[in-house]
Each structure stands twice: as structure tokens, then as C-alpha cells.
Amino acid sequence: MIRLFIKPYCPWCHKAVAWLDAHEVQYETFDVIADSKAMTEMVNVSGQRFAPVIDVDGEILANFGPDDLAKFWENNSATDGHR
């Protein structure tokens, strides 16, 4: 399961969505501004309040840009089933 925690006004979040969409990755988006439970979950899994945060089967990448996401995807075994 892939969860993407975003803030709607965050340019890095928009870039993360665009990258995932371009790579045809299936994911669920959680708006942490509109949903306080999602914010609490994001903080619990990442230890911080910055977005975006992606959770791929328990592997966490927090506060990242597109290059970081590409490296995470390439180097992380949790992403293997999601390519």
C-alpha cells in the first residue's frame, strides 16, 4: 500500500503527485490540512510536520523533492511490488 500525505498548497507535493502519476504508480492521497487524523498519522510515521511524506509498505520518505523520490524508488526494496 502506498500512502502520500500532502498539503494542497505545497509545490513539492504537486511534483510528487506528478512523478507518481507519470510512473503509473497507484497510491492513496491524504490531505493533512483538511484531515487532522491524516496529519496525526503523518507525524507519527515521519516524525515531522513537513509534506510531502510517502509511505510505501512501511518505508517512509519525508519532506522530499522529485529527485529524492526517484532515488528512493530506485533503491528501496519496498517499491519492488509497486513498479
C-alpha positions as CSV (number, residue, x, y, z in Angstrom):
1,M,0.0,0.0,0.0
2,I,1.3,3.5,-0.9
3,R,0.1,6.5,1.0
4,L,1.0,10.0,0.0
5,F,0.5,12.7,2.7
6,I,0.2,16.2,1.1
7,K,-0.7,19.8,1.8
8,P,-2.7,21.3,-1.1
9,Y,-0.6,24.4,-1.4
10,C,2.7,22.6,-1.4
11,P,4.7,22.7,-4.7
12,W,6.7,19.7,-3.7
13,C,3.5,17.8,-3.1
14,H,2.3,18.6,-6.6
15,K,5.6,17.4,-8.0
16,A,5.4,14.2,-6.1
17,V,1.9,13.6,-7.4
18,A,3.1,14.3,-11.0
19,W,6.0,11.9,-10.6
20,L,3.9,9.1,-9.3
21,D,1.3,9.6,-12.0
22,A,3.9,9.8,-14.7
23,H,5.2,6.4,-13.5
24,E,1.7,4.9,-13.2
25,V,2.1,4.3,-9.5
26,Q,-1.2,3.5,-7.7
27,Y,-1.4,5.4,-4.4
28,E,-3.8,7.0,-2.0
29,T,-3.5,10.7,-1.2
30,F,-4.2,12.2,2.3
31,D,-4.7,15.9,2.6
32,V,-3.2,16.7,6.1
33,I,-4.7,20.2,6.1
34,A,-8.3,19.0,5.6
35,D,-7.9,15.8,7.7
36,S,-6.5,16.1,11.2
37,K,-6.3,12.3,11.6
38,A,-4.1,12.2,8.4
39,M,-1.9,14.9,9.9
40,T,-1.5,12.9,13.1
41,E,-0.7,9.8,11.1
42,M,1.9,11.7,9.0
43,V,3.6,13.0,12.1
44,N,3.5,9.5,13.7
45,V,5.1,7.8,10.7
46,S,7.6,10.5,9.7
47,G,8.4,12.3,13.0
48,Q,7.7,15.7,11.4
49,R,5.0,18.0,10.0
50,F,6.5,18.8,6.6
51,A,5.0,17.5,3.4
52,P,5.1,15.5,1.3
53,V,5.5,12.2,3.1
54,I,5.3,8.9,1.2
55,D,4.7,5.6,3.0
56,V,5.4,2.5,0.8
57,D,4.6,-0.6,2.8
58,G,6.1,1.0,6.0
59,E,9.2,2.5,4.3
60,I,9.0,6.3,4.8
61,L,10.4,9.2,2.7
62,A,9.6,12.6,4.3
63,N,9.9,16.2,3.1
64,F,11.3,15.3,-0.4
65,G,11.6,16.6,-3.9
66,P,11.2,14.6,-7.2
67,D,14.9,13.7,-7.4
68,D,14.7,12.2,-3.8
69,L,11.6,10.3,-4.8
70,A,13.2,8.8,-7.9
71,K,16.3,7.7,-5.8
72,F,14.0,6.3,-3.1
73,W,12.0,4.4,-5.7
74,E,15.1,3.0,-7.4
75,N,16.9,2.0,-4.1
76,N,14.0,0.7,-2.0
77,S,13.0,-2.9,-2.0
78,A,9.5,-2.0,-0.7
79,T,8.8,-0.3,-4.0
80,D,9.5,-3.5,-6.0
81,G,5.9,-4.7,-5.9
82,H,4.7,-1.3,-6.9
83,R,6.5,-0.7,-10.2
